[in-house]
Each structure stands twice: as C-alpha cells, then as structure tokens.
Amino acid sequence: MLVDGFGRRIDYLRLSVTDRCDLRCTYCMPKGFKGDEEPQQWLNFDEIERLLAIFARLGLKRVRLTGGEPLLRKNLPDLARRLAALPGIDDLSLSTNGTQLAKYACQLRQAGVSRLNISLDSLDRSRILQLTGRDVLPHVLEGLEAASAAGFRMIKINMVATAGMSEPDIDAMVGFCAERGFVLRLIETMPMGEAGRKAGFVDLQPIREGLRERFGLIDGVVPGGGPARYLVSPDRRLQIGFITPISQHFCETCNRVRLSADGILYLCLGQEAAVDFRTPLRNGCSDAEIAQRIGQALLARPARHEFRELPGRSVRFMSSLGG
C-alpha cells in the first residue's frame, strides 16, 4: 500500500530522532551553526511508535534510526526496543558517528538493532579533527570494538568522498574494513545546504574502477535496503559499496522516505516536498486519517532530485534529516 505516484514501493523509513550532533563535519553543518530544534518540538516516543505502527500496517519493513547523532537522544535503546517489537518491522538499524557507541552498543543490540552504519571518513587522526572539529578518532575506534563484540549482524563504515581524500586514504580504509569484517561504503557529497555545496564534489566512478582493478573486485550484492552498488572480492572478505546520488543517481528505484525529529516527512532529499505529521498526531486524528495522509503524501513524491540542475535548491542541512 506504500506506493508513490510513479509505482515505487516505499518500504524503508529513515527516522531522525534528533537534529543535534556532537560533531561539526564540514560537509554537513556550516561553521558556527546553532539552529537545532528544541526538544519540545520533537516527537516523543509514544508519537513515534504510533506513527511507525501505522506505517508498518501499510507495508513498511525497514527502519533506520538517524540524527543528527541519534545516540544523543535520551533513552534511545528504549525506543529501539519498542520499534523492533512492531509487527511488520523486519529490520531495525542505526546510523551513528560512533562517538557514543562504546556506551550503548550492547544495549542497542539487546534492544533489537541488528545492523550499524558508522561514519568514519579517515583513519588519520589529524584529518578527522579537520573534518569534524573534534579529536574523536580514538572514541570512534573504541565504539567499533564495542560494536564488534556486541554481535551486530552487519557493520558498515560510511566514508564520504571529500576534497583532499587520496588513494592511500581509501586503501588504508579498505584494509581496515577487510581485516575486521566491516563493509566499506564510499559516498558522494550532495549539495545539501551551504555546507554541502562548499564541500566540493568528488566523482566516485573513477575511484570505483580504480578499486576494481587494484583489488581484483567483481560486481556483487550485499544485504541492506539502501542504494549502494557493490564490488566484492571473490572470497567476499572485501565488500565495497558506492552511493552515487550525483554521478549515477538511483531515483528510479528509491524506496525510502525520511521523518525528521519534529515530525516532518520528507519525500526526497533534493526537493522541498514535505508533509507535517506532528500536527495531526497532536490534534487527535485517528489512525485511519493519518494512514490516509501518508498515502496522499506519497502521491506527491517527486520523480527525482535535481542536484545537478538546481544545486542551490535544497537549503536544509543533512544533520536535520539523517541523510
């Protein structure tokens, strides 16, 4: 029942539980940004659970908890436990920058989170400081160790392709992930807000072909609901995904929408189409009325983004939408 006007089935929701973050990544937030939402504007856990239960009855299968940094939301493992128990939700995952992960990895796994995506753009400590504004590499590595010990079904490392990233940087990350059994994903920056536009665009297509040649990789498939296209080694010890919204967009197969912490459903990262669900949740609308609103929203979903044609259109920050 979750089908948009172009016949695409929507079975994946990225749920932002906070727009706050303890890092200031250069491609995500403009310098000095302090415009976070206040907590009273966020959906509470009861509202989130009710809304996602309605989505699940309509056919939602996958939920990813995001932020900002989702582990800054108080009692997040409790919310994860409630969402994992919803009938119809088959896959609950979480994206994090890893700074808080050492504290919460076991709780998240016990709550029902099965997969993790962890942002790590370099293994060079000074480079991480430059990119994030904080000297956090040791904390992230500690979080990765805790996550490995907790027994998550899959851990993916998200590495954003930014200006200054070199072949040795990538090769070091390839070796790091292969040694530990992590899936590496390289991601093109998008012109989201001022920070995204200033980050500069790095085309992943030449990098993809270079990695294919250097490591003897072949086309492959890795489980997950996202848009990455993968190369794998014949023994599958090495798995590298490429998320290429600019150089090779995937709009025709896009299966996801995004819900912000304040209850706004965003239908496309590169368009302004959005629908408020906080107001009907708090104004006494029935589940049937909210379900109808979801269906109407999906019919307004655009065919594709226009990042190349209109790179200045999107003024939102990635931190508020969870990517």
N, C-alpha and C positions, 0 to 999 in steps of 0.2 A: 504493500500500500504506500510505501515511501518512495514514490516515483516522481521525478520532476517533469517539466513540460517537454523535455527532449528525450524522455524514455529512460533516463539514467536512474537506476535503483540506488537509493541512499540507505546504506546500512552501517555507517560509520559516523560517530559524533565525537568531535574534539571538544572537551569540556574544560574551559578555563575556570579555575576555582579562585583565582586571584590575579590582579594585574600588577602586583608588586613583585619585585625581584631584588636580590641582594647583589647582583652584578649589573654592570652598565656596558654591555657588549656594544662595540662601536657600530655594528650593522643593525642593531636592534633599537637602541634608545639614543636620542640626541643628548649631547653633553648637558648636564645640569637639569635634566628632566625631573620634575617633581609632581606631575599631574595625575598621580594614582587616584583611583576611586576610593571613597571612604567605605568602610566595612558595612555600614547600614544599607548601602546601595546594592551589596552583593546578595544573590540568592542564598538563603540559608539551606541547611542540609535537607530539611523536610521538603522545601520547594524543589530542590534539585532532584531528590528521589521521586517525588510525584511526577515531575515533568519527564524524567527519563523513563519512568514506568509507562507513561503514555506513549512515548516514542517506541519503547520496546514492544508494546502491543501492536504497533503499526508496522513492525518489522526491523527495528534497529537491532544490530547484532554486536557491534563493536563500540567500545567507549575508551577514549584516551584522556586521562587526566593531565591537564597542562596548566600553564600560568600565563604571564609571569613565571615565577618559580612556585610550583604547586605545594612544595613541602613547607612553604611559609604559611600556608593556611592551617590554622589551629585544628587539631584532631582530624587531620586528613585520613589516617588509616580507618577511622570510624566511618567516614563517608565511603571509602573504598569498600569496606565490608558490606555496607547497605546496597551499593550498586552491584557488587558481584553476586548478590543474592536475588537480584531482579530476574524473574522468568524471561527468557529470550536473550539476555545478555550473555554471549558465549565467550567474549574476550575483553578483559579489562587490563589496560596497560597504562603506563605513566611516562611522561617526558620530564626530565629534570636536568639542571645544570650540575648536579652531583655534590654541591657544597654541603648539603644537609643529609646526604644519603646514608652515611655511616650510622647515623642515629636511628634512621627509620627503615632501613632495608628489611630487617626481619619482620617488623610489624606490617609492612606493606605486603610482603609475601604471604604472611599468615592471614591477611585480610582478603586475599583473593586476587591481587595484582599478579599477572603471570609473566608480563614482559616489560622491559625497561628500554627507553631511549635516553641516552646520556650525552649531553652536549660537551664536546671536547675538541677544540679547534687546533690544538698543537700539543706536543709533548715537551716543548721548550718553555721553561718557567717564565722567562722574561717576555716571551711572545704572548703567553696567556695574560700576564699583567698588562701588557699593552692593549690587548683586545678587550679585556673585561673590566679593567680598572682596579682589580684586586689580585693579590698574590695567592691564588686559590688552588694551584695545581696539586699541592700535596693533599689538600682536603678532598679533591675530586678523585684522586688515585686511591685514597683511603675508602671513599664511598664505593668505588668499583670493586675493591677487595671484599667489602661487606656484602655487596650485591651478589658477587660470585659465590660467596659462602652461603648465602640465603637460599640459593637454588632456584632462581628465576629460569623460566623455560627458555628465554632468549634475551640477550643483552645486545643492543645495537649502539654504536658510537656514531653520533652525528657530527660531522666535520664540515663547517661552512667554508666554501671556497671564497677567500677574500684576497684582495690585492696584497702581494708580498708572500703569498703561500708558494713554496718551491717544491720541486720534485723530491728533494731529500726529506722535507717535512712530511709529504704524503707517504713516502716509502717507510719512514720511521713508524708512522701510524699503522701502515699495512702490517709490518712485522709485529707491532704491539698487539694488534687485534688477532692475528693468526695464532700467536703464541698462547693467548688466553681464551680463544674460542669465541671472541666477540665478532659481530657482523659490523663492518665499517660502511658508513653511508656518507657520500660526498654530496653537498647541497649547494646549488646556485643561489646567490643572493637575489632577492626580489626588491623592486623599488617601492617598498612599503614605508611611507613617511620620509621625513628628511634624512634620518639615519640610514635607511636602506638605500636611498638614492646616492648618498655620499660614499657608501661602502665600495662602490665600483663593481662592475660585473666581470666575472671570470667564467668563460665558456668551458663547460666540463667535457665537451665532446672530444677535443684533442687529448685531454687528460685521460679520458676513458680508454681511448685507443692506445695511448702510451702504456697504461697499466696492463692492458690486454697483452701487449707484446712483451713487456718486461717480465711478467709473472706467468705467462702461458695460460691465460684465463679464457674461459668459454662462457657463452650465454647460459644463464641458469635462472632458477626460480627459488625465492626464499619466502617462507610463510610470513604473512602480515597483510594488513588491509590498506597499506599506503601505496604511493605511486612510483616507488623506486623500481628502476630496471637494473638487473643484477648481472655481474660477471662472477664466476666462481672458478676455483681450481678444480681439476679433475677429481681430486680426493676430497673436495669441499672443506678443507681446512681453512681456506681463504675465501671469503664471500664479501663482495664489494657492491654496494648499491649506489645508484646515481639518481638524484632527484633534480630534474632539469626543467623547471617551470618556464624558463626563458628560451633556451636553445632547442628544446624538444618538448613542448608542453603536452600535458596529458588530460586536457579538459574534457575530451570526448568520453573518457572513462572515469571521470571524477565521481567518487561515491561518498563524499563526506561534506558535512556542514560543521559550523563552529558556533558554540554557545559561549558568550562572554560571561564573566563573573557577575555582571549586573543584569543578566537575563536577556541579552540581545542575541538573536540567532542571525549569524552572518552566513550568507548563501554562497559567497565567493570572495576569496582574498583580494582579488583585483578589481572588484566592483563594489558599489556602495549599497547594493541590495541587502536589507536587513529588516528584521521583524522583532518587535518587543514582546517578550513573554512574561516579564516580571509583572507588568500591569495586570494582565488577565489572571495571573496566579494569585495576586493580592486583592483582586476585586471580586472574588467569589465565582469566577467562571467554572463551569462544570468540566469534567474530563472530556466529555464529548465535544464541548465548544473549543477546548484547547486543541483536541485532535483535528477538528475542522480547520483551525487556524494554521496548524502545521501543514496540512495538505494544501491550503491556499498559498502558504509561503513558498512551498517547493515549486508550485506552478510559476512563480515569479523568478525562479532561479535563472540567471543568465547562461547563455551557451558557453561562454569562455571569458577568461580575463583579457585585458588589453594592455598588458605591461609594456609591450614593445611600442604599440601605437600611442598610448597615453600614459607614459611612465609617471607623470605627476598627479594622476587622478587620486590615488589612494593616499589619504593623509593620516590613516591610523598607524599605530605602532604595533609591531609584531608581538611585543610583550603583553598587549592587552587582549590578544586573540589566541595566543598559544601556537601560532604557526599553522 
